[in-house]
Amino acid sequence: MVQELERLGALAIDATQGGVEFQGSFTLGYYVNLESRIASRVLLQLAKEAYHSEHDIYRIVFRLAWWEWFTVQQTIKVKVQAKRCPLASLDFVTLRIKDAVCDAFMKKKKARPHVDTHNPDIQIVGFLDERRVTVYLDTSGEPLFKRGWSQIRAEAPIRENLAAGLLRLAGWTEALPLLDPMCGGGTILIEAAHMAKRVAPGLGRRFAFQTFQGFDAQLWDNICRASVEKQQAAVSVSLFGSDRNEKVLRIAEMNCQTLGLSKMITLQHADVLTLDAPRKEGILLSNPPYGVRLGEYAELAEFYPQFGDVLKKKFFGWRAYIFTADRRVPKMIRLLPTRKVPLFNGDLECRLYEFKLVQGGHRKRRRSGVGTH
Ligand SMILES: C[S@@+](CC[C@H](N)C(=O)[O-])C[C@H]1O[C@@H](n2cnc3c(N)ncnc32)[C@H](O)[C@@H]1O
């Protein structure tokens, strides 16, 4: 995320827990929404101040010039998140923020916007820590993992921004072959193909900022046009996907076809346990089924040792990355992870395990206590 923002020209980039703060012009917000593969949403900070009570929060929100951002005809929703907030009720804080916005409009415009909690035009976000409240306008609207292209989704698909993040963490570049042997609808491979083709993830979708007052439609049009011109028509990449579920693989095929990626992604109906490495070296990246969402706990305990054997026997020279919520994986796969990165998939705490597969090496020794999981 930080690298993405640096590339886009953001200033004062500061990785915080659960997000990254940055500074820049409002136009930079257009670019980040359009180009970020990893962000879930881009929030515009309007205030950050100390509070002691709900009344302080009301006062801080009331003072803001909301009418400079949107009109009373637009519907609003207030979302409040908090960490170590001493106030008794976040619902009450939400209500006070909503009241403050409406009262500010009433005072200035003699009318107030309506609330729509399902499909609002404008989302106002309040974040409270133990001392300070930060007030944001959501510039994205629908979360950014909803790409500009529509994809038919297989069962338990991974979010597109998570897939992009995993590719980055795995150090995948288009020079490296990539295999997802349990590819489902193909999200990881499609994301990789679009990264290689420089297809901006937000092209063709709507963003909340397009409804803001002062939105520069001409500028936005130019930015989108320039982004399309940047796309690479012919890219030489080696992307391989397979799945043992034929129905799911058809979905991946359909997605590749619709998106014009069939020539870039080679798909095969196969069980990972019967696969051979398609190249001498490369990156294997997959999110196998895990107990909570797909497959059975016991079935997986049987699957992983066999999968580990396949990796050891057929994939030396490769780096394998397994993204899962199942903490038993390193033990079951009987390989020593060279890295593990904690990540969230929605609310589910997961790990990305890296296994460097070298001939005869890194095997997890049974009784030695060498394992690090
Ligand atoms: C969590 S889903 C992957 C979702 C995928 N990343 C996506 O975004 O659509 C896991 C996939 O592993 C496949 N699978 C499970 N066991 C398999 C095996 N032994 N060989 C190949 N595929 C397998 C399932 O059919 C399922 O599609």
The ligand as a Gaussian input file, in Angstrom:
#p B3LYP/6-31G(d) Opt

LIG

0 1
 C      -11.173000     -21.246000      -1.195000
 S      -11.431000     -21.852000      -2.799000
 C      -10.376000     -20.863000      -3.801000
 C      -11.086000     -19.617000      -4.251000
 C      -10.346000     -18.854000      -5.297000
 N       -9.121000     -18.273000      -4.815000
 C      -11.276000     -17.749000      -5.841000
 O      -11.041000     -16.595000      -5.525000
 O      -12.261000     -18.077000      -6.503000
 C      -10.566000     -23.364000      -2.774000
 C      -10.619000     -24.153000      -4.078000
 O       -9.792000     -25.308000      -3.924000
 C      -10.335000     -26.330000      -4.735000
 N       -9.739000     -27.604000      -4.291000
 C       -9.913000     -28.216000      -3.091000
 N       -9.165000     -29.346000      -3.044000
 C       -8.530000     -29.438000      -4.220000
 C       -7.596000     -30.367000      -4.763000
 N       -7.222000     -31.449000      -4.086000
 N       -7.117000     -30.132000      -6.001000
 C       -7.505000     -29.034000      -6.720000
 N       -8.389000     -28.131000      -6.253000
 C       -8.876000     -28.316000      -5.014000
 C      -11.823000     -26.196000      -4.530000
 O      -12.518000     -26.800000      -5.602000
 C      -12.000000     -24.669000      -4.465000
 O      -12.339000     -24.157000      -5.730000

